[in-house]
Amino acid sequence: MAPPESAITMRLQRVFQQPHGPMFDFSGIRFPEEAFPPRAEWAAEYRRRCERGYARMAGMRIAVTGLARNLGAVLPATIPRIERLCSRFADHRIVVYENDSTDATKSILTRWADANPRVDVTLEDCHDPRNPGTRCLARVARMARYRQQCQERVLDRCGDFDAAIVLDLDVLGGWSEDGIANSFGHDDWDFIGSNGLVYRREGLRANALRQYDMWALRFDADLTPISTAQARRYVYRRGERLVPVTCCFGGMGIYRMDAYRHGHYGLGDLEHAVFNRSLIQNGFSRLYLNPSQILVYGRRHRFGDALFRSLGAAWGTVAGVPAEPWMFPAERRGAMLGAAGRRAA
């Protein structure tokens, strides 16, 4: 016997009317800090450290460095975000290494360097293969070589600065400046990595947040990698205490310049793990992940997402209630980047 209509309706409600919070706009230059409020019991300490960090940043000199390949779509959003962050410091330099781009990346970076004397860009055609999105040692060997060139350039141009920020330039949702200030509001650290998050559908939840950079996250002295299947265990809340690690990254790492100078990229593991292992060997072992230093990569799209969204929209039409909106839907990626580019123009 078929279940009564009311029972079917209740089941559909449970699937497509999950409790959800407001939508936030990650397309702009300003990061929506309100999307990640600290718990009430942590709020006062969190804000105190942010205020202290902003005050310290105003007197510091910072180097920001990153890699670029075929980032023509995202750079119009990333560039003004970097410049906004750098404006928080007394002085700054920006070092970018690009290789093998076949889109507008080279021309965008060239125009940026021409317009801003604090920007240093290296463009190369290495004819290297495209990196796969998997845990591949050949890929990280190339990444180590690129990052070493950035390191050498930073130390040559501004090795006497206070700190270096190593940044992924393709982070679609941007990063929390309050979180970065919170990091600078702490004492006694050599490196602070980020709470790099990605949205994904998980079960009936359209917008589950998960740790993105699981390969870099290590806790033990041997720097043992963690399976991506454990990602749900490592979603931290803004305002939590610094998490001691032996390695992490999460899209952005802040290094005291003396620590950055003593690190070495090499082969045999993820480039961040090799670098952090060398830091520990050289006495720079105060390594942390800051749950408040948030980056949002975007969405990890999964098989079946389109069907799930279609069913949710259909149910919303029938029931007359909105289904849970999706953060970073695939069709909005271009529109978001275009909007950010227009703001930067």
N, C-alpha and C positions, 0 to 999 in steps of 0.2 A: 504494500500500500504506500502511495506517495505521501510524504509529510504534508501537513496542512500548510496553506499559503503563509500563515503567520510565522510558522517555524522556518520556512525558507527565507522569509524577509529578515528574521532575526539573525540567521546565519550570514546573509549578505551584509547586514549592518556590521557584524563583528569583523568581517573581512575588509570592507571598504570605508568604514567610518571609525578608523582607529583615532584615538586622541592625538592631536598634533598641535604644535605651537605655530606662531606666525611665520610667514615667509620673510626672508631677509635678502637685501640686495647686495650681492657680492660683485657687481659689475663695475662699481665706481673705484675711484682712487682711494677713498676713505674706507677702511675696513669696518664693517658693522659690529663694533665691540659689544653692542647690546645683544647679539645673538648668543653670546657665551657668558652669562652672568656668573659670578662666583656665588657659592652658597653663602647664606647670611652669616654663618659663623666664621667664614674666612674673609668676608668682604673688607673689613677695616684694615687687616694686615695686608691684604692684596693691594688696596689703594695706597697705603702708606709706602709700600715698596715701589709702586709705580711713580709716585711723586718724587721719592728719593732718586729713582732711576732717571727720570726726565731732567732733574737738576744736575745730575752727574753727566748725562749725555751732552748738555749744553756747554760743558767745558772740555769735552773729549774730541779727539780726532779719530776718524773711523775710515777703514778701507772696506769696500764692498766688492766682492768678486763672484763671477759665475760663468757658466758655459752656455753657448748658444749654437743650435743647429736647427735650421728650418723652424724658427720661432716668429716668422713674419706676422702671423695672426695674433700672437699674444703679446709681443713686445710693445705695441701701442698702449697696452694696459700696464705692463710691467715697468716701463721706463718712468712714467710719472709717479708710480708708487715708490720706486727707489729714490727718486729725487725728493719726494715728500719725506721719506724716512731720513735721508741724509740731511735735510734742513734742520733736523732736531739736534745736530752736532755742531761743534765749533768749526770743524773743517772736515773735509772728506775727499776721498779719491774713489773712483769706480773703475774696476779692471774687468774686462770681458774678453774671453777667448772664444772665437767662432771658428768652426771648420765645416767645409763641404756643404754649405747650404745651397739649395737650388731654388729657394723662394726669395722674398724681399729682405731677408734677414741682414745680409751684408750691407745693403744700401741704407736700411734703417739705422744700423749701428754706426755706419760712416757719418750719416747726417747728425746723429747724436753727438759723436765725438767732435765733429766740426763746430757744433753749436755750444758745447760745454767743455771748457779746457780741463775740467777735472775728470773727464772720461777718457780712459785709455783702452783702445780696442785693437786686438790682434786678429787678423783675418787670414785663414789658411785654407788651402785645398790639399788635403792629405789623401784623398780618394779612399778614405776609410769606409767600410761597410756600415749600413744603418744598424744601430744597436737594437737587439731584440728586447722585448719587455719582460725578460725572464732572468733568473739568477745564472748569469753566464760569465765565466772568468775571462773570456776573450773581450767581452764588453767592458768589464771593470778595469782591465789592463789598459785599454784605450782611455777610459775616464781618468785613470791615475796619471797618465801622461799629460792629458789636458789640464788637470787640476794642478799638476806640478808646475806647468808653465804659468798659470795664474799666480801660484804662490811665489815663484821667482820674480815675477813682475811686481807684485805687491811689495815684497821685501826690498826690491831695487828702488821703487818709486816712493814708498812711504813706510819703510821698515821701522821708523821711529814713532809711528802713530801708536795710539793706545790699544786698539783692538782691530780685528778683522772679522767681517761677516761673510761667510761662504753661503751663497744663496742659489737655489734653483730658480731659474728665470722663467719657467713655464708654469708657475703655480697660478691656476686660473682664478681662484677665489681670493688671493692676496694673503696678507699676514697682519697680525695684530700688533700695532705699534705700542699699545699699552702693555702687551705681553713682553715685548722687547725691553721696554722701560722697566718692567718688573724684574727682568733678568739683571739689568744693570743696577737695580736696587738691592741686589744681594752682594755679599762679600765672600771672599775666600773661594774663588772658582778659577779654573783654567779654561774650561770649555762648557758652554751650555747649548744643548740641542733643543729642537722644537717638538711640539706636540702636533705633528702633521696629520691632518684628518682628511678623510674622503667620505662622501655620502655614497650609500649603496642600498639597494633593496635587500632586505633580509627577512625571510618569512613573509608576514603580512605588513611589515613596516616598510614604507617607501623610502624613508630618509634615516636609516640607521647610520650612525657615525662609527667609523672604524679607523684604527691606526694604519696609516698608509705605508710608511717606510719600515716594514718589519725586518727586512734583511739587515738593516743597519743597527737594529736594537739588540744590544748585548748587555748582559749583567754580570757574567762570571769572569774570573781571571783569564780563562782560556779564550774569551770572546766567542763563545759558542752561539751559532745562529739559532734563531727561533723560527718555528714553522709559521707560515702565514695563516694556518688554521687556528692559531691562538690569538689572532688579532683582536678579537672581542675582549680579551682579558686586559688589554693595554690601552683602554680609552680613559684618559685622565680628565679631571674636571679643573677648570680654571680656579686658581686660588689654592690648590693643593701644594704641599711642600715640594721642593726640588727632589727629583728621584735620582739617587746615585746610579750611575751606569758605568760600563767600561767602553761602550760605544753607542751612539745614536746619531741621527741627523734630522730627519723629519722635514727636509726642505730648506732648513736654515740652521747653521751652526755659528755661534759667536765664540771667538777665541781671543784670549789675551794675546797681544802681539808677541810677547816673549814665548808663549806656548806655541803659537802658530809658526814661529821661526824654527823651533826645535822639532817640529813634526816632519815626517817623510812619507811620501806616497810610494807605493811599491806594488809588487805582484803577489799572487797567491790567495787573495781574499778580496772582498769588497774594499774599494779604495778608502772609504771612511774607516773601516776596521783596521786596515794596515796603518793608516795615519794615527789613529788613536792608540794603537798598540805602541807605536814609536813614542808618542807623548808619555805614556805610562813608563816606558823604559828610560826616558830622559827625566823622570821625576815630576812630570805634570799629570798627576793622577786625580785631580779634583774635577771630575767629569760628571755632568748632570743633564738630565732632561727636565725642562721647565714646563709643567702642565699649562701654565698661563701663556707661554710663548706659542700661540696657535697659528698654524697655517692651514688653509683650506685648498686642497688640490682640485676639487670639483666633484665629479661623480664617477664611480667605477660602474660602467654599464654592464648589465648581466643579461644572459639569454632569458627571454620571457618578459623582460621589462615592458616592451611595447604592448604585449597582450594584457598584462596586469593593469597597465594604465588605461587601456581601452575599456576593460571591464569596469574599472573604477569610475570612469567618466560616464559609462552607460548607466551604471547603478545610480550615480548622482542625478542623472536626468530623470530616471524613473522615480526615485525617492524624493526628489526635490531638495536634496541637501548636497553640499559640495563634498567631493572625495578629498582625501589628503593631497595637497599640491606637492609636486616633485621639485626638489632642489636640483638645479643644473640639468634639466632635461636636455637630451641630445640636440633637439632642434633649436634650443636657445643659445647654444655655445657661440655660434657666429654672431648672433644679435648682441650678446653680452660683450664680446670682444669689440664689435663695431661701436657700441655705445661708449666703451672706455676709450677707444681710439679717438672718437669725436671730442671727448672731454679733454684729451691730451693735446689736441690740435691747437 
